[in-house]
Amino acid sequence: MLFFDGAFGTYYIAQTNDYNPCERANITNPDAVLSIHKAYIAAGANAIKTNTFAANRGLFEDEGELRDVIAAGFRLAREAAHGTGATVYADIGGIHGEGELAAKYRQVAELFVAQGARHFLFETLAGFEELAPVLASIKEKVPDAVILASFAASADGVTAKGHRYKTLIAEAVRNPHTDGVGLNCVCGPAHILSLVRRLGSPGKPLLVMPNAGYPAYVNGRMLYQDNTAYFAEKCAELKAAGAAMLGGCCGTTPGHIAAAVRALRDPGAPEKPSRPAVVSVAARPVSGRLPRKPIAVGLDPPAKADVAYLLDAARQLKEAGVDTVTLSDSPLAKTRADSFLTAALIRRETGMDVLPHLACRDRNYIAIKGALLGASFYGIRSVLAITGDPVTHSESFRNNPGVFNFNSRELVQYIQGLNRDVLADHPFSVGGALNVNATNFDAELGRCLEKIKSGAGFLYSQPLFSAKSVSNFRQARARLDCPLYAGILPLVSYKNAVFLNNEVMGIHVPEDFTESLRDKTPEEAQAISIEFCHGLIDQVYGDADGFYLIAPLRKVGLIHRLIETCFQD
């Protein structure tokens, strides 16, 4: 089968530490470009994309520079593929912005045609209408051209322009000039697999290129999991679900491609994960039910226009004695109902104390001020200030729609400034996040000290899973002079654990705990998870001022059982 390469942009950054547009490297660093192409071919890719994803007038205003970048990119890819049997595809990424998009696509396509291109990949598309005349033009000039059109849709199946992915793929299939259709980017392997399964047979060969997973900012860099074995396993499932062509998008390296190619050639061959093992919490008897400390429960606002479940969940939690309901702000950068509006509704309908999360990812300082003013009208008096999971809508992140006027520390400062001004009559208590899974925990403690200095009055930790995260939480208790809430996330199944471990950057579920959930019934898995969480709570009980219990996959009943098991009435 046709197997494309992985993410040129993210791999180029990792290899060179050069954050300039990688397309310019076709001119400025051709040896690096050639080396990356060869690495993907050596890994088993038999189709490679030119290093031209963002080579269009949006990035290169000078027409001469654009022509040179495309010509060099096409030449380098052909040189790398020479004698290997690999096919070179002219890579044309989705073009955004104002103006006549069809003309911009046509310009890029014609530059490739002039270089002798015969294979074209239009990828990370948010729409299709503007492409129709361009595809006709290509086929008119190159009748035997092969043209693939691949769309970027979120986990709920919607592109950046609000189109449903099934509608766009059907439109592309009907176009007589497309030879294949596909999905790439935005989603990790599990979510893109779900989209493919819901799609069914599109009617033309299907190309699927998932991201390695979901990224996180680590020391100012956007990083993905090293999850080659998991990626390979999901590629095999994608093939079984109907993918005729495969490849990788953001975060996928030659290692990902090599593992996936091996898995498809020899499905029985074992693939050992390359990620380091995570030491679990040592098994030991727990202290039994513990006296209550403040308990907050994290819920996700709904992804659809139906809030009945969430209100019912809040009422159940109130009956269970939960002190606060927290509302996440579109975790994993997947759109959910506004955290402030959802919190206001829960407070009005149930009387619960609420803590909406506020990510500086999506709002500038004007929108943040407006949201806080509106929340104050509903009696909301607390907010958790976070940076927010990054959004990736293109291989090289240049079309990233995140706002990020602030980082989380600066956001705390900004809110405290509002508390002294327009919110003086109704000030907000501001909290922050503590990453107990940070690779450089000393640096994380330094950031938390800055948050406290800026006005953070409490910190909620990310979920504890490993012995290292427990040790880090205790270290934080010794260093940070503010209330600390220990994050606890009970898992519902083996599949849940594998997804978190391989697609969510910064969460490391111990292998022994993960394996203990394999092949268990839902009831058995939940019992194991509750016992595991009970041990975690017992070990950090003396260091925690409260507990932040995170409801997984709408399983509020599991949180209720965890509270009953761990805490006295």
Secondary structure, DSSP 4 states (H G I P E B T S, - for coil): -EEB---HHHHHHHHH---S-GGGHHHH-HHHHHHHHHHHHHHT-SEEE-S-TT-STTT--SHHHHHHHHHHHHHHHHHHHTTTTPEEEEEEEPP-SSS-HHHHHHHHHHHHHHHT--EEEEEEES-SGGGHHHHHHHHHH-TT-EEEEEE---TTSB-TTS-BHHHHHHHHHHSTT-SEEEEESSS-HHHHHHHHHHH---SS-EEEE--SSB-EEETTEEE----HHHHHHHHHHHHHHT-SEE---TT--HHHHHHHHHHHH-TTS-----SPP-PBPPP-----SB----EEEEEPPPSSS--HHHHHHHHHHHHTT--EEEE-SSGGG---S-HHHHHHHHHHHH--EEEEEEETTT--HHHHHHHHHHHHHTT--EEEEE--PPP--STTSTT-----SS-HHHHHHHHHHHHTTTTTTSPPEEEEEE-TT-SSHHHHHHHHHHHHHHT--EEEEEEP-BHHHHHHHHHHHHH--S-EEEEE-----HHHHHHHHHHBTT----HHHHHHTTT--HHHHHHHHHHHHHHHHHHHTTT-SEEEEE--TT-HHHHHHHHHHHB--
